[in-house]
Amino acid sequence: MGRPARIVFAISCLAVTALVAGCGKSGTAIPGEIDVRTLDTGSYPVDRYTYDRNANGSGNALEGMRMAAAVVPSVKIDSSLDISFAALVMADSTDVINYGHLAAAAKPVLDNRGYLTGYAAGGSDRAQVNGNPDPNGTDVTVRVLRFSSADNAKLAARELEDADFNVALNVNQKLSLPDYPDAFSHWRPGVPNIGLAMPHKDFVISLFISRPTASQPDLLSWAKKALDAEVPQLDAFGETPADQIAQLPVDPDRLLARTLVADRDHKTPDQDDFALYPANWLVLVADKMADRVQLVANTGLTEIAIADGNFVFRVRDAQAGKDFAAGMIKTLGENSSAALDKVPDTTCVHRDSDSAPSRCYVGYKQYVAVVDGTSVSDAQSKAAAQYALLANAL
């Protein structure tokens, strides 16, 4: 087992280019608020809307998004691991192999043992060097894999470990953790990383940890530290019963319906472009995780919607929304740009992006929306439409 490339995944994290188009305008004036019918919303659809609740075969993807709450941020494993390098849904066994970087030999195990869905995230104490891990850094990847039963998870953990171990059968050595007797682990002497698989209820916790130097006691101590943090995180997660995953609703609280899109037709769950995530996701994708942990706690963030590159965050209340927007601007290092007079509670900023250099944060009650634009005027037009949509959606 050598030091592989990190999980390959482009974390959008408020950095994707928003689309342009759409239709419609509606609404009535509410005392104390502007009449949104006076806003120029272009052709964006801004009337109250509800998406089809039927998952249409995407239940595993929806549960995988929910499982972002089941994976501990690396900064809670060790405070030095503050930089995210991966966060992704693994909705089927192919995703686990292609993006989760388990050995190809693991796929039959996943398929035969009733793999349902999963989530993986990783963090480091050092930024990448030319897109690759810094060899002097510490990297921890946590994968949480859901199976159809606890019995299948137990079998899968052993078989996944065997499949990975057998890739280099003559040089790998099995290891054990006294505090976690159910964990299966191994390393290759002289190589500074360790792999581990441990069943826990109907899940398998799969770890991959890299350190600057090859020390078996050191690697085992880091594996224990990771499990000490991950097990309670997983215990706190309320998984959907396996026989109900297919019936998961797409947008149960209509948060996606409050998110600006160019076209509402043909929307299906997609982890990058039409998704609902728990608050923990915002930490898992951050370059400064500790700051995000504090921001999430201070503002009572509960859920995040992503659609067409735009975002809506649900926080505790209107004041928390203002604090959330200010906190995001600060942690992302964004710079204020032209004010937007006609749209209340909106802050526009300039950001370091060739495709979408302008962004606006739009507050409305307990919601904060984020829209990106190719120019200041583009972002401001979207902000007006987004505000109208939030007002109309109540």
C-alpha positions in Angstrom: 0.0 0.0 0.0 1.8 3.1 -1.2 0.9 6.8 -0.8 -1.9 7.3 -3.4 -3.3 10.5 -4.8 -5.9 12.2 -2.6 -9.5 11.7 -3.4 -10.2 13.3 -6.7 -13.2 15.6 -6.4 -13.7 19.3 -7.3 -15.2 20.8 -4.2 -17.5 23.6 -5.5 -17.8 25.2 -2.1 -19.4 28.5 -3.3 -17.2 28.6 -6.3 -19.2 27.4 -9.3 -20.4 29.6 -12.0 -24.1 30.4 -11.9 -26.2 30.0 -15.0 -28.2 32.7 -16.7 -31.8 32.4 -17.9 -35.3 31.6 -16.5 -38.8 33.2 -16.4 -41.6 34.8 -14.3 -42.4 37.3 -11.5 -45.1 37.3 -8.9 -45.7 38.3 -5.3 -47.4 40.9 -3.1 -46.1 43.5 -0.8 -45.8 42.6 2.9 -45.8 45.4 5.5 -42.3 46.5 6.3 -40.9 44.9 3.2 -40.4 46.1 -0.4 -42.9 45.1 -3.0 -40.8 42.5 -4.9 -42.9 43.2 -8.0 -40.9 46.4 -8.4 -37.6 44.4 -8.7 -36.1 43.6 -12.1 -35.9 39.8 -11.9 -35.3 39.3 -15.6 -36.5 36.0 -16.9 -35.7 34.0 -13.7 -38.6 32.0 -12.2 -39.4 33.7 -8.9 -42.9 32.5 -8.1 -43.6 30.1 -5.2 -42.8 26.6 -6.3 -42.6 23.0 -5.1 -40.4 20.3 -6.7 -41.6 16.8 -7.3 -40.9 15.0 -4.0 -40.3 11.6 -5.8 -36.6 10.6 -5.8 -37.1 8.7 -9.0 -34.3 6.2 -8.3 -32.0 8.7 -6.6 -32.7 7.7 -3.0 -29.2 6.5 -2.4 -27.8 9.8 -3.6 -30.1 11.7 -1.2 -29.1 9.5 1.7 -25.5 9.9 0.7 -25.9 13.7 1.0 -27.5 13.3 4.4 -24.4 11.3 5.4 -22.3 14.4 5.3 -23.5 14.7 8.9 -22.0 11.2 9.7 -18.4 12.1 8.8 -16.3 13.9 11.4 -14.4 17.0 10.1 -10.6 16.3 10.3 -10.1 19.3 12.5 -12.0 17.5 15.2 -9.6 14.6 14.9 -6.7 16.9 15.4 -6.7 20.7 15.4 -3.8 20.8 12.9 -5.9 19.2 10.2 -7.7 22.4 9.2 -7.5 22.2 5.4 -10.1 20.2 3.5 -9.0 18.3 0.4 -12.0 16.1 -0.3 -15.7 15.8 0.4 -18.0 13.6 -1.7 -21.1 11.4 -1.9 -20.4 7.8 -3.0 -23.9 6.7 -4.2 -22.8 3.4 -5.6 -19.8 1.0 -5.6 -18.3 2.6 -8.7 -18.1 5.9 -6.9 -16.3 4.3 -4.0 -13.6 2.9 -6.4 -13.3 5.9 -8.7 -13.5 8.7 -6.2 -13.1 7.1 -2.8 -9.8 5.4 -3.9 -10.4 1.9 -2.5 -8.7 -0.8 -4.5 -10.6 -2.1 -7.5 -10.7 -5.5 -5.8 -13.1 -3.9 -3.3 -15.9 -3.5 -5.8 -17.1 -7.2 -5.7 -17.2 -6.9 -1.9 -19.3 -3.8 -2.0 -21.7 -5.3 -4.6 -22.0 -8.7 -2.8 -22.5 -7.3 0.6 -25.3 -4.8 -0.1 -23.5 -1.5 -0.3 -26.1 1.3 -0.3 -24.4 4.6 -0.2 -21.6 6.6 1.6 -19.7 9.7 2.2 -16.0 10.5 2.3 -14.1 13.5 3.5 -10.5 14.3 4.2 -8.3 17.0 5.7 -4.6 17.9 6.0 -2.3 20.2 8.0 -0.7 21.4 4.7 -2.0 22.8 1.4 -1.4 20.8 -1.7 1.8 21.2 -3.7 1.0 21.5 -7.4 -2.2 19.5 -6.9 -0.5 16.7 -4.9 -0.2 15.9 -1.2 2.6 17.6 0.6 5.0 14.7 1.6 5.7 16.5 4.8 2.1 16.7 5.8 -0.5 14.6 7.6 -3.5 13.6 5.6 -6.6 11.8 7.1 -9.4 10.4 4.9 -12.6 9.1 6.5 -15.0 7.1 4.5 -18.3 6.0 5.9 -19.9 3.2 3.9 -23.5 2.1 4.5 -24.6 -1.5 4.0 -28.0 -3.2 4.0 -27.5 -4.8 7.4 -25.1 -4.9 10.4 -24.2 -8.5 9.4 -23.3 -7.4 5.9 -21.2 -4.6 7.3 -19.2 -7.0 9.5 -18.5 -9.2 6.5 -17.7 -6.3 4.3 -15.2 -4.8 6.7 -13.1 -8.0 6.8 -13.4 -8.6 3.1 -12.5 -5.0 2.2 -9.4 -5.2 4.4 -8.4 -8.5 2.8 -8.9 -7.1 -0.7 -6.6 -4.1 0.1 -4.1 -6.2 2.0 -3.8 -8.7 -0.9 -2.8 -6.0 -3.3 0.7 -6.3 -1.8 0.4 -9.6 0.0 4.1 -10.3 0.4 5.0 -7.0 2.0 1.9 -5.8 3.9 1.6 -6.5 7.6 -1.6 -6.8 9.6 -2.0 -4.5 12.7 -4.4 -4.3 15.6 -5.9 -1.6 17.8 -6.5 -2.8 21.4 -9.2 -0.2 22.0 -11.0 -1.2 18.8 -10.8 -5.0 18.5 -13.2 -5.1 15.6 -11.0 -2.9 13.4 -9.0 -4.5 10.6 -5.8 -2.7 9.7 -2.5 -3.1 8.0 0.5 -1.2 6.8 3.6 -1.7 4.6 6.8 -1.3 6.6 8.7 1.7 5.4 5.7 3.4 3.9 4.2 6.2 6.0 0.5 5.3 5.7 -2.1 3.0 7.2 -5.4 1.7 6.1 -8.2 0.5 8.3 -11.8 -0.9 8.1 -14.1 -1.3 11.0 -17.8 -2.3 11.1 -20.1 -0.1 13.2 -23.8 -1.0 13.2 -24.7 -1.2 9.5 -21.7 1.0 8.5 -18.1 0.4 7.7 -15.7 3.1 8.8 -12.8 3.1 6.4 -9.7 5.2 7.1 -6.6 6.1 5.2 -3.9 8.1 7.1 -0.6 9.4 5.7 2.2 10.8 7.9 5.5 12.4 7.1 7.5 9.4 8.4 6.9 5.7 8.6 6.4 4.7 12.2 4.0 2.0 13.1 3.2 3.2 16.7 2.6 6.7 15.3 0.3 5.5 12.6 -1.7 3.4 15.0 -2.0 6.4 17.4 -3.5 8.4 14.6 -5.9 5.6 13.6 -7.1 5.5 17.2 -7.4 9.3 17.3 -9.5 9.2 14.1 -11.8 6.5 15.4 -12.2 8.3 18.8 -13.6 11.2 16.8 -15.6 9.4 14.1 -17.5 6.8 16.2 -19.5 9.4 18.2 -20.1 11.4 15.1 -21.6 8.4 13.4 -23.6 7.4 16.5 -25.2 10.9 16.4 -26.3 10.4 12.8 -29.9 9.3 12.2 -29.8 7.0 9.2 -32.8 6.3 7.1 -34.0 2.7 7.4 -32.8 0.8 4.4 -36.3 0.0 3.1 -37.2 3.7 3.2 -34.2 5.1 1.3 -36.0 4.8 -2.1 -38.8 7.0 -0.8 -36.7 9.9 0.5 -38.2 13.2 -0.6 -36.1 15.4 -2.8 -36.9 18.7 -1.2 -38.9 18.1 2.1 -38.6 21.7 3.4 -38.6 23.4 0.0 -35.1 24.8 0.5 -34.2 23.9 -3.1 -37.4 25.6 -4.2 -36.0 28.8 -2.6 -32.8 28.6 -4.5 -32.5 30.6 -7.8 -32.3 28.5 -11.0 -32.6 29.4 -14.6 -34.9 26.5 -15.4 -36.9 24.3 -13.0 -37.5 21.5 -15.4 -35.8 18.1 -15.3 -34.1 18.7 -11.9 -32.7 15.5 -10.4 -30.5 15.0 -7.3 -26.9 15.7 -8.0 -24.3 16.2 -5.3 -22.7 19.2 -7.1 -25.7 21.0 -8.7 -29.0 20.0 -7.1 -28.4 19.0 -3.5 -29.4 19.4 0.1 -26.7 19.0 2.8 -26.6 19.2 6.5 -24.6 22.0 8.2 -21.6 19.8 8.7 -21.0 19.8 4.9 -19.9 23.5 5.1 -17.2 22.5 7.5 -16.1 19.4 5.5 -15.4 21.5 2.4 -13.6 24.4 4.1 -10.0 25.5 3.9 -10.3 26.9 7.4 -12.4 24.3 9.1 -12.0 25.6 12.7 -13.5 29.0 11.6 -16.4 27.2 9.9 -17.1 25.1 13.0 -17.5 28.3 14.9 -19.6 30.0 12.3 -22.0 27.1 12.0 -22.4 27.0 15.8 -22.8 30.7 16.2 -25.4 31.1 13.5 -27.4 27.9 14.1 -27.0 26.7 10.5 -29.1 23.7 9.8 -29.3 23.0 6.1 -27.8 24.0 2.8 -29.3 23.9 -0.7 -27.3 24.0 -3.9 -28.8 24.5 -7.3 -27.3 25.8 -10.6 -24.3 27.0 -8.7 -26.4 29.1 -6.3 -26.8 28.4 -2.6 -29.4 29.0 0.2 -28.4 28.5 3.8 -31.0 28.2 6.6 -29.8 29.7 9.9 -31.4 30.5 13.3 -33.0 33.9 12.5 -32.5 37.1 10.6 -29.7 38.4 12.8 -27.9 35.1 12.5 -28.2 35.5 8.7 -26.4 38.8 8.8 -23.7 37.3 11.0 -23.4 34.3 8.7 -22.9 36.4 5.6 -20.3 38.6 7.3 -18.5 35.5 8.6 -18.4 33.9 5.1 -17.1 37.0 3.6 -14.4 37.3 6.2 -13.2 33.6 6.1 -13.3 33.6 2.3 -11.3 36.8 2.1 -13.8 38.5 -0.2 -13.8 42.3 -0.9 -16.8 44.5 -0.9 -17.9 45.9 -4.2 -20.7 48.2 -5.4 -23.8 48.5 -3.1 -27.2 47.2 -4.2 -29.7 49.9 -3.2 -33.0 48.3 -4.2 -32.5 44.9 -2.6 -32.6 44.9 1.2 -30.1 42.9 3.3 -27.8 42.3 0.3 -24.0 42.5 0.3 -22.1 42.2 -2.9 -18.4 41.3 -3.1 -15.5 40.8 -5.5 -13.8 37.4 -5.4 -10.8 35.8 -7.0 -12.4 33.9 -9.8 -12.0 34.2 -13.6 -15.4 32.7 -14.4 -17.5 34.3 -11.6 -15.7 37.3 -10.0 -18.8 38.9 -8.5 -21.0 37.5 -5.7 -23.9 38.7 -3.7 -25.2 37.5 -0.3 -28.9 38.0 0.0 -30.6 37.8 3.4 -34.3 37.2 4.0 -35.6 36.2 7.4 -33.7 33.0 8.4 -32.3 32.4 4.9 -29.1 33.5 3.3 -28.7 33.0 -0.4 -25.4 33.3 -2.4 -25.4 34.0 -6.1 -22.4 34.4 -8.3 -22.1 36.4 -11.5 -19.8 37.0 -14.5 -19.9 40.7 -13.7 -21.2 43.0 -11.0 -24.4 43.7 -12.9 -24.9 40.0 -13.5 -24.6 39.2 -9.8 -26.8 42.1 -8.8 -29.5 41.0 -11.3 -29.4 37.5 -9.8 -29.5 39.0 -6.3 -32.8 40.9 -7.1 -34.3 37.7 -8.5 -33.1 35.7 -5.6 -34.6 38.1 -3.1 -38.0 38.0 -4.9 -37.9 34.2 -4.9 -37.2 34.1 -1.1 -40.0 36.5 -0.4 -42.5 34.7 -2.6 -41.6 31.3 -1.3 -43.0 31.8 2.2 
